[in-house]
Amino acid sequence: HVRGVDVTELSSFPWWTDLFQLYHKTYRPLLLARHLHHDYVFVTRGGEPFTASYFSEFISTLMHRHTGKRVATNLLRSSFVTHFYSSDAAQD
């Protein structure tokens, strides 16, 4: 059994694992081109694995579409860390 700072026991989040399994078994295969065979979770519309730059652009575009503001991924990461450190969970 693996334990550590970067390990989260997913059985604590059954709703998330159900959604992930649905995506992985049903929707992800629809995104992959027939000639592509890989285990990457996040894929482009063409079925290629996300690169770091593609992921950042994807998140920025998604945020802009839903909020009207462009947000860089490093700002989002900083916001989540700041929020976490001010929460009760940060005491663990």
C-alpha contacts under 8 A as a table, 3 or more apart, distances in Angstrom:
res1	aa1	res2	aa2	distance
2	V	7	V	7.23
3	R	7	V	5.81
3	R	8	T	7.98
4	G	7	V	5.31
9	E	12	S	6.07
10	L	13	F	5.32
10	L	14	P	7.10
10	L	16	W	7.90
10	L	17	T	6.84
11	S	14	P	5.71
11	S	17	T	7.58
13	F	16	W	5.43
13	F	17	T	6.48
14	P	17	T	5.09
14	P	18	D	6.02
15	W	18	D	5.20
15	W	19	L	6.32
16	W	19	L	5.14
16	W	20	F	6.07
17	T	20	F	4.96
17	T	21	Q	6.02
18	D	21	Q	5.23
18	D	22	L	6.24
19	L	22	L	5.11
19	L	23	Y	6.23
20	F	23	Y	5.07
20	F	24	H	5.98
21	Q	24	H	5.03
21	Q	25	K	5.89
22	L	25	K	5.47
22	L	26	T	5.57
22	L	27	Y	7.12
23	Y	26	T	5.44
23	Y	27	Y	4.84
23	Y	28	R	5.79
24	H	27	Y	6.24
24	H	28	R	5.18
24	H	29	P	7.27
24	H	41	V	7.47
25	K	28	R	6.61
25	K	29	P	6.85
26	T	29	P	6.32
26	T	30	L	7.20
27	Y	30	L	5.27
27	Y	31	L	6.79
28	R	31	L	5.21
28	R	32	L	6.65
28	R	41	V	7.79
28	R	43	V	7.80
29	P	32	L	5.26
30	L	33	A	7.77
31	L	43	V	7.36
31	L	44	T	7.61
31	L	45	R	6.07
31	L	46	G	6.52
31	L	47	G	5.05
32	L	36	L	6.13
32	L	37	H	7.71
32	L	43	V	7.79
32	L	46	G	6.68
32	L	47	G	4.03
32	L	48	E	7.27
33	A	36	L	5.39
33	A	46	G	6.71
33	A	47	G	5.71
34	R	37	H	7.81
36	L	47	G	7.20
36	L	48	E	7.63
40	Y	43	V	6.80
40	Y	49	P	5.84
40	Y	50	F	7.98
41	V	49	P	7.71
42	F	49	P	6.14
42	F	50	F	5.72
43	V	46	G	7.55
43	V	47	G	5.17
43	V	48	E	5.32
43	V	49	P	4.51
43	V	50	F	5.18
44	T	47	G	5.03
44	T	48	E	5.31
44	T	49	P	6.30
44	T	50	F	6.02
45	R	48	E	7.54
50	F	54	Y	5.81
50	F	55	F	5.88
51	T	54	Y	5.05
51	T	55	F	6.06
52	A	55	F	5.16
52	A	56	S	6.28
53	S	56	S	5.16
53	S	57	E	6.21
54	Y	57	E	5.13
54	Y	58	F	5.93
55	F	58	F	5.01
55	F	59	I	6.18
56	S	59	I	5.30
56	S	60	S	6.12
56	S	72	A	7.03
56	S	73	T	5.81
57	E	60	S	5.04
57	E	61	T	6.03
58	F	61	T	5.22
58	F	62	L	6.07
59	I	62	L	5.01
59	I	63	M	6.08
59	I	72	A	7.82
59	I	73	T	6.91
60	S	63	M	5.22
60	S	64	H	6.17
60	S	70	R	5.66
60	S	71	V	5.34
60	S	72	A	5.80
60	S	73	T	6.93
61	T	64	H	5.03
61	T	65	R	6.10
61	T	70	R	6.99
62	L	65	R	5.13
62	L	66	H	6.35
63	M	66	H	5.27
63	M	67	T	5.73
63	M	68	G	7.24
63	M	69	K	6.63
63	M	70	R	6.32
63	M	71	V	6.51
64	H	67	T	5.27
64	H	68	G	4.53
64	H	69	K	4.61
64	H	70	R	4.84
64	H	71	V	7.20
65	R	68	G	5.79
65	R	69	K	7.81
71	V	75	L	6.72
71	V	76	L	7.16
72	A	75	L	5.46
72	A	76	L	6.69
73	T	76	L	5.01
73	T	77	R	6.14
74	N	77	R	5.02
74	N	78	S	6.15
75	L	78	S	5.08
75	L	79	S	6.12
76	L	79	S	5.01
76	L	80	F	6.23
77	R	80	F	5.20
77	R	81	V	6.22
78	S	81	V	5.13
78	S	82	T	6.07
79	S	82	T	5.16
79	S	83	H	6.09
80	F	83	H	5.07
80	F	84	F	6.02
81	V	84	F	5.04
81	V	85	Y	6.13
82	T	85	Y	5.30
82	T	86	S	6.42
83	H	86	S	5.32
83	H	87	S	6.44
84	F	87	S	5.14
84	F	89	A	7.02
84	F	90	A	6.08
85	Y	88	D	7.98
85	Y	89	A	7.76
85	Y	90	A	5.11
86	S	90	A	6.94
87	S	90	A	5.68
87	S	91	Q	7.96
88	D	91	Q	5.84
89	A	92	D	5.91
